[in-house]
Amino acid sequence: MEKVDLTGNMMLDFVLTAYNYAKLKFNKYSSIYSKQKYTLPQLFAIVAYKTYNKYDYRNTINNLRVSDKLWKALNLKNIPHYTTIQKFFKKLSVEKLKEIDILLLQHFPVSECYFSLDATGFTNSYSDIYYNNRTKKTRRSYIKNHITVDSKYMLIRHHNAIKGPKYDTNFAISAIRPIQSYKPTYILADKAYDTELIKQTIVEETTALPQIPVKTRQKSGVYRSKCRTIFRPQVYKFRNQVEGVNSLEKRKFSGINNSRSTNLQIKETKLKNICYNIYRSIQIVQK
């Protein structure tokens, strides 16, 4: 990636970093028949700007009109209509988001450190409350976001999002296997992950020891019993990091999704995970 000179303005640095990563992974235009008014990296940077400021599409464009620095930084000759940004996000491939995330994480390699697992929910801003009142239901639908965080940089190394409610254990195996290449020392999680299969997977398929508290009424399981003897409270304290990441992500980029369809809500949640990694990478470089 080309070197980005940080300006000291976090928002501008964030948008520029997103823009530079996008230039490496996106084609310049969507097709040969494009009107070529705006490039795909420019549109992605505007979506990142929208996410950072927790704007809707209209407010994003209204605020972009008065930001001369962003105009120049993104080489914009014209400001797109808000529907252009909306259509771009709808067509945006989740695979492209994944490619940008992989590229970013390659700049912050880790090995033999701790990894923490946790999940949280992102609610929907649309009709939930109205229909809850009509149907007298107390539970709202939401997107369950499961993340894996490393202890060295506190970056999200793996993430998955799906319509909730779902048990955290549904995500565990698919989260453990992708981090094998990092050669983790410990894998940390709360009591919700205390199952024989999860602990067996950690011990047999990774280099890590599971640091998962055993439930009070645990009665069976070879690996669950062994984990009582290898549990280290001082190591387990690092699990607070993943809770801190969840809290920061929802506070900084909003814990509410504005998209209507479930697929777009899932994509929006994954975009917030990548936006967090961009934000955190800037903090690391600034230290």
N, C-alpha and C positions, 0 to 999 in steps of 0.2 A: 504494500500500500504506500502511496506517496505520503511523504512526511507532512503532517498538519501542524502549522504554527499556531499554538493556542493563543487566543486573544485575551484570555482572562475573564471573558464573559461566558459563563457556563452554557447559556442557551445557544449562543452563536457557535461555540465550540461543539456543542452537541449536534446541531444541524449540519455543520461542516463535516464532522466525522461520519455521520450517517450518509452524507452526500458522497464522500470519498469511497466508502465501502461499496455503495451502490454502483458507482462508476466501474468498479472492478467486476461486478457480477451481473449487471443489467446490460442488455443491448441499448444502443443510444435511442432508438425509436422502436415502437411496437411492431411496425411493418413497413414495407417499402412504399405503401400507399399513405403513410402518415402525413399529416399537414406540416409536421416538423416545427411546430410552434414551441413545444417544450420537450425535453428529453425525459426518459424514464427515471434516471437518477435524480433529476430536478423534482419530479413528482413524488418520488419516494422521500426525498428530503423534506418536502412540504408536509407529507403525512407524518413524518417524525416530529416536525415542528408542531403539528396539531396535537399529537399525543403528549408531547412534553408540556404543553400549556393547557391541556385538558379542554381544548376548544371543540365546538362543533364545526362542521364544514364551512358554514357561512362566516362565523367569527374568525376562522383561520384566514380566509381570504381578506376580510376586512382589516385585520391586523397586519397582514402581509403587505397591504397597499402602502402603509405608512412606515414600513421598516426598510429604509434605504440600504442599510448594511446587509440585510439578507438578500435584497435584490442583487447587489454587487457580488456577494459571496457565491450565490448560486448561478450567476451569469444570466439572470432572467431579463428578457427584453419586454415581456408582457406578463401580466398576472392572469393565471388561468381562472376560469369560472369555477365556482365551488362544485358544480356537478362533474367537472373534469377530474377533480381529486376523488370524488366519491366513486366514479366509474373505475378509476385506476385502482383504488383499494379493493373493489369487488373482483377485479380481474387479477389482482396480485396473487401470485402462486406462493403457497406455503413452502414449497421447495426452495424458492428464491430466498425467503426469509431464513431458512435453514442454512443455505450456502453463506449468507452474510454472517450468520452467527458462528459458523465453523471458521470462517476466515478471521473473525475477530478473536476467537479463542486461541487460534494458532499463535497469536502475538503474546500470549500469556501462558506459556507451558507450565504444567505442574506435574509433580511425581512424588509418590510416597507421602501424601498428606492425608488429612481427614476429609471425609465427605458426609454431608448431612442431608437427609431427606425430609421433606414436609410438603403439605398441600394446604391450599386456601381457596376460598370461593370468590368469584367475581360476579356481582349481581347485574341485573338488566334494568335499564332506566325507563323502559317503556310501559307496557300495560300491566305489569305484575301487580302493582298496588291496587289498580282499578278492579282487576278481575279477582284479586284476593278478597276485596270488600264485597264483591257480588256473590262469590261462591263460599265466603266465610272460611276460606282456607288460611292457615297460618304459615305454611311453608312456601317460600318463593323459589322459583327455578333459578339456577345459577350455573356458571361454568366452573368446574373444579380444575384448578391449576396445580400441577405437581412439579416441584423443582428439586434439583440436586445442586448443592453449593459446595465449593471447595473452601478449605480453611485458610489457604494462603492469600488468595486475591478476593475471596467472597464474590466470585462470578458464578452465574448459573451455567453449569456444565451440561445439564440435560433438563429438558422440560417436556411436559405433555399436558394437554388440555382436553377436556371432554365434558359433555353435559352432565351436571350433577342432579341429585346427590349420588355420590359413589364413595365406597370405603377407600381409605388411603392404601390399603393392602393391594387393591386392584392395580396400582401403578408400580408397586415396589420392584417386582422382578424385571420389568421392562426398564426401570431406572438403574438397577444395579449392573446389568450386563454391559451397557455402553461405557461405563467408567472403568472397566477392567484394564484398559490400556494405560490408565493413569497410575496403576499399581498402588491402590489406596492402602493406607495403614489401618485405618479404622473407618467403618461406616456407621453413622449415628442416626438414630431415629427414636421416636417416642414409643410408648407402650402399645399404641395402635398397631405397630408393625411386628409385635411379638407373636410370630407364627413359626412353626417348625420348618415350613417350606422356605420362607424368607431367610431364616438363619442358615439353613442348609445351603441355599444358593450362594450366600455370602462366603461361607467357609470353603465350599468345594469349587467355586468358579472364580473367586478373586483371591488376591493376596491379603485381604483385610480380615480383621476380627470384628464381629458385630458388637456394637455398643448399644444394645436395645434393652431397656429394663424388662424384667420378666413380670408378667401379670401376677397379682397376688394369689389367684386361684389356679396357677399353673400346676397341672398334674401329670402331664405326659410330654414326651419328646426328648430324644437324645441331645439334640443341639440346644434346645431350650434349657435343659438342665445344665449343660456345660457352660452356658453363657452366664450362669450365676457366679461361676468362679473366675471368669475373665472380665467381669464388668468393672470399669475404672471410672469412678465419679469425677476425677479431675479431667479426664478426656471427654466425658459426656457433657461437660459444661460448654464445649464448643458447639453443641447443637443449637445454642442461642443464636448463632450466626444465621442459620437458615430462617429462623423466626424474624430476625431483624431485617433480612432481605425481603421477606414477604411484606412486612410492615412498611418498609421504605418504598417498595414498588407500588403498593396501593396508595400510599400517601402522595408520592411524586407523580404517578401517572394515572391515578384514580382507580378505585376498586369497583367502578361501575362501567359496564360496557354500554355503548350507545347504539350498537348495531341491532337490527331487528331479528334477522334470521340466526338460527343456532350456529350455522357454519361460519357466518361472519363474526359472531361473538367469539368463537373459538380462535379464529384468525386474529381478531383484535387482542385477545389475551396473549397469544404467542408473540404478537408484535410488541406488546408491553414488556415481555421477558427480554426481547432483544434490545429494546430501548433502555431497559435497566442495565444490560451489559455494556452498552455504549456509554451510558452515563457513568457507570462504575469504572470503565477503562480510562475515562478522562480524569477521574479522581486519582487513579493509580499513577498516571503519568505526571500529574501535577505535584505529587508528593516529593 
